[in-house]
C-alpha cells in the first residue's frame, strides 16, 4: 500500500497543483480515464472517472474544465464534446455516440513539478524506461536538485457500444502523443496490437507499461518496434491501462529542464 503522503502527492500531481518532490523512491503517477463499464447497449451512457495513481489504484477527482485543452467522445460517424459541469464526480456521464467503438480522448494543459531529491528523478526514469535521460541530464550540466519538469497528459479510453466487431477500430484522434489500438480489444482476443504515435508519427523503442486489474501489482513492460508497434497480452476480464512517457529537453527556460508527455489508453473487458 502506498504511504499516505505519496497518495497525496499523486492526487495533487493529477490535479496539476505545483509540487516539490522531496520523496525518495516516488516513481510513477499514471493518469487515466477509468470506465465504469467498457461494453454498453445502445442508449446507455458512458460513465467514467478521471484517476491518478499507480497500478490502477488511484483517486478519482472531479471534472475541472480549465484543466483540459480538449475533451471529447468520437466514433466512426462523428464526435461530441464532453459536457460535464464543474466538480462533477464521476467526471464523465454522457450519452454514447450510437453503436460501434466510442473513443473518449482528453488533453490536459501543461503543469510543472520541481525535484528536490535526485533519487526521485532517477527512480522515475528507471520506472518509465527513460534511463538515457539521466545521462543526458548530466551531459547538459544540469543541477541534481531544484530543476523542474513540465508535463502534459493525453488520455484515451475505448468503449464498445452494441456488439463488438473487428470492423470497429480505434483511430488517431490528433493528440500530440497517443496510443492507438490496431485491434479492437472487445472482440475476444488474447492480445491487442497497438501503435505509439508522437506528433502523428511512429515512436520506436519506447516503453509501454501495461496494468491489469484485479491483478493490480503486476506490471508488464513492452517496447515498440521501429514502426511504433507492440503487442499487448490480455489476461482476461478487468480494467486495462497502457501508459507511455516521452521526454524532451527544454533549453533556455530555467528552472524548467525537461518536458514530458504522458499517453494512456484504457479499456474494461
C-alpha positions in Angstrom: 0.0 0.0 0.0 1.2 3.5 -0.8 2.2 5.7 2.2 -0.5 8.5 2.8 2.0 11.2 1.8 2.7 9.6 -1.5 -1.0 9.2 -2.1 -1.5 12.9 -1.5 1.4 13.7 -3.9 -0.2 11.6 -6.6 -3.5 13.3 -6.1 -2.1 16.8 -6.2 0.0 15.9 -9.2 -3.0 14.7 -11.1 -4.8 17.9 -10.4 -1.9 19.9 -11.7 -1.1 21.5 -8.4 2.6 22.6 -8.4 4.5 20.1 -6.3 8.1 19.9 -4.9 9.3 16.3 -4.7 11.2 15.5 -1.5 10.3 11.8 -1.5 13.0 9.3 -2.4 11.6 6.5 -4.4 8.4 8.2 -5.6 8.1 6.9 -9.1 5.1 6.6 -11.4 1.9 8.5 -11.2 -0.4 7.3 -14.0 -3.4 9.3 -15.2 -6.2 7.6 -16.9 -9.9 7.6 -17.8 -11.4 4.8 -15.7 -14.6 3.4 -17.2 -17.4 2.1 -15.0 -18.2 -0.3 -17.9 -16.5 -0.9 -21.1 -19.3 -2.5 -23.0 -22.7 -0.8 -23.4 -26.0 -1.3 -25.1 -27.2 1.5 -27.5 -28.6 4.4 -25.5 -26.7 3.7 -22.3 -24.4 6.5 -21.1 -20.6 6.4 -20.8 -19.6 6.8 -17.2 -16.0 7.3 -16.2 -13.7 8.7 -13.5 -10.5 10.6 -14.1 -7.9 9.0 -11.9 -4.3 9.4 -10.9 -2.4 6.8 -9.0 -0.3 3.7 -9.5 -1.0 0.1 -10.7 -4.7 1.0 -11.4 -5.1 2.0 -7.8 -5.9 5.7 -7.7 -8.1 8.5 -6.5 -11.0 9.8 -8.7 -11.2 13.6 -8.9 -13.8 15.9 -10.4 -14.3 17.5 -13.7 -12.3 20.8 -13.9 -12.9 22.4 -17.2 -9.9 24.8 -17.1 -7.5 21.9 -16.8 -8.3 20.5 -20.3 -7.2 21.7 -23.8 -9.7 19.2 -25.3 -12.1 16.6 -24.0 -14.4 14.7 -26.5 -16.0 11.5 -27.5 -15.9 10.2 -31.1 -16.7 7.2 -33.2 -16.6 6.4 -36.9 -19.5 8.7 -37.6 -18.7 11.8 -35.6 -17.7 13.4 -32.3 -19.1 15.4 -29.4 -17.5 17.4 -26.6 -17.7 16.1 -23.1 -20.3 18.3 -21.5 -19.8 17.9 -17.7 -20.3 20.5 -15.1 -17.5 21.8 -12.8 -17.0 19.5 -9.9 -18.9 16.5 -11.4 -18.0 13.1 -9.9 -17.8 10.9 -11.9 -16.2 13.4 -14.3 -17.9 11.8 -17.3 -21.6 10.8 -17.5 -22.7 11.3 -21.1 -24.7 9.6 -23.9 -22.6 7.4 -26.2 -22.4 8.1 -29.9 -24.7 5.4 -31.2 -23.2 2.0 -32.0 -19.6 1.0 -32.5 -16.4 1.8 -30.8 -16.5 5.1 -28.9 -13.2 6.8 -28.1 -13.0 9.2 -25.2 -10.0 11.4 -25.6 -8.6 14.2 -23.5 -5.6 16.5 -23.5 -4.7 18.4 -20.3 -3.0 21.8 -20.0 0.7 21.7 -19.1 1.7 21.5 -15.5 5.0 21.7 -13.7 6.8 19.9 -10.8 10.2 20.5 -9.1 12.7 17.9 -8.0 14.5 18.4 -4.7 15.8 14.9 -4.4 17.9 13.4 -7.2 16.9 9.8 -6.3 13.3 10.7 -7.0 14.2 11.6 -10.6 16.4 8.5 -11.1 13.7 6.2 -9.8 11.1 7.8 -12.0 13.2 7.5 -15.2 14.1 3.9 -14.4 10.4 3.0 -13.9 9.4 4.6 -17.2 12.3 3.1 -19.2 13.9 6.5 -19.7 17.3 5.8 -18.2 19.0 7.6 -21.1 17.6 10.9 -19.9 19.8 10.7 -16.8 22.9 10.6 -18.9 21.6 13.5 -21.0 20.9 15.4 -17.8 24.5 15.0 -16.7 25.8 15.8 -20.1 23.9 19.1 -20.2 25.5 20.0 -16.8 22.1 20.4 -15.1 21.8 20.6 -11.3 20.8 17.5 -9.4 18.1 19.3 -7.5 15.9 22.4 -7.9 15.1 21.8 -11.6 11.6 21.4 -13.0 9.8 19.2 -15.4 6.8 20.5 -17.4 4.3 17.7 -18.2 1.1 17.2 -20.2 -1.3 14.3 -20.2 -3.1 12.7 -23.1 -5.7 10.1 -22.0 -7.9 7.8 -24.1 -10.5 5.2 -23.3 -12.3 2.7 -25.6 -16.0 1.9 -25.1 -17.8 -0.7 -27.1 -21.5 0.2 -27.8 -23.5 -2.7 -29.1 -22.0 -6.0 -30.4 -18.2 -5.9 -31.0 -16.9 -6.2 -34.5 -13.4 -6.4 -36.0 -14.6 -3.6 -38.2 -14.8 -1.3 -35.2 -11.4 0.3 -34.8 -9.6 2.8 -32.7 -8.1 5.6 -34.6 -5.6 8.5 -34.3 -7.6 11.3 -32.7 -4.9 14.0 -33.2 -3.4 14.0 -29.7 0.3 15.0 -29.8 1.2 11.8 -28.0 -1.2 8.9 -28.4 -1.6 5.1 -28.1 -3.8 3.7 -30.9 -5.2 0.2 -30.7 -4.8 -1.5 -34.0 -7.2 -4.3 -32.8 -10.5 -4.0 -31.1 -9.9 -5.4 -27.6 -13.6 -6.2 -27.2 -13.6 -8.9 -29.8 -12.4 -11.7 -27.5 -8.7 -11.5 -28.4 -5.9 -12.8 -26.2 -3.6 -9.9 -27.3 -4.0 -6.5 -28.9 -1.6 -4.7 -31.2 -1.1 -1.0 -30.6 0.9 1.8 -32.1 2.5 4.6 -30.3 2.5 8.0 -32.1 4.4 11.2 -31.4 3.1 14.2 -33.4 1.3 11.7 -35.6 4.4 9.6 -36.4 5.5 6.2 -35.0 7.7 6.4 -31.9 10.1 3.4 -31.9 12.0 1.9 -29.0 9.6 3.3 -26.4 8.4 1.6 -23.3 4.7 1.0 -22.7 3.7 -0.1 -19.2 0.7 -2.4 -19.1 -1.5 -2.7 -16.0 -4.4 -5.0 -15.4 -6.9 -5.1 -12.5 -7.7 -7.1 -10.5 -4.0 -8.1 -10.6 -3.0 -4.6 -9.6 0.5 -5.4 -8.5 1.5 -6.8 -11.9 3.2 -4.5 -14.5 4.1 -5.8 -18.0 6.7 -3.8 -19.9 6.7 -3.9 -23.7 8.8 -1.8 -26.2 7.7 -0.6 -29.5 9.4 -1.6 -32.7 10.7 0.7 -35.4 7.1 1.4 -36.5 6.0 2.2 -33.0 4.1 -1.0 -32.7 3.8 -3.5 -29.8 1.7 -6.5 -28.8 -0.2 -6.3 -25.5 -1.1 -9.6 -23.8 -4.6 -9.7 -22.4 -5.2 -11.7 -19.2 -9.0 -12.0 -19.1 -11.7 -9.6 -17.9 -11.0 -6.5 -15.9 -9.6 -3.0 -16.4 -6.6 -2.4 -18.6 -4.3 0.6 -18.7 -1.4 1.3 -21.1 0.9 4.1 -20.2 3.9 5.6 -22.0 6.1 8.7 -21.3 8.1 10.7 -23.9 10.6 13.2 -22.5 12.3 16.1 -24.4 14.9 18.7 -23.2 13.9 22.3 -22.6 16.6 24.8 -23.3 16.8 28.4 -22.1 13.9 28.3 -19.7 15.3 27.7 -16.2 14.4 26.1 -13.9 12.4 24.0 -16.5 14.9 21.5 -17.8 12.6 18.8 -19.2 9.2 18.4 -20.8 7.4 15.1 -20.6 4.3 13.9 -22.4 2.2 11.1 -21.0 -0.1 8.9 -23.2 -2.6 6.5 -21.7 -5.1 4.1 -23.2 -7.6 2.3 -21.1 -10.5 -0.2 -21.6 -12.5 -2.5 -19.5 -13.4 -6.1 -20.6 
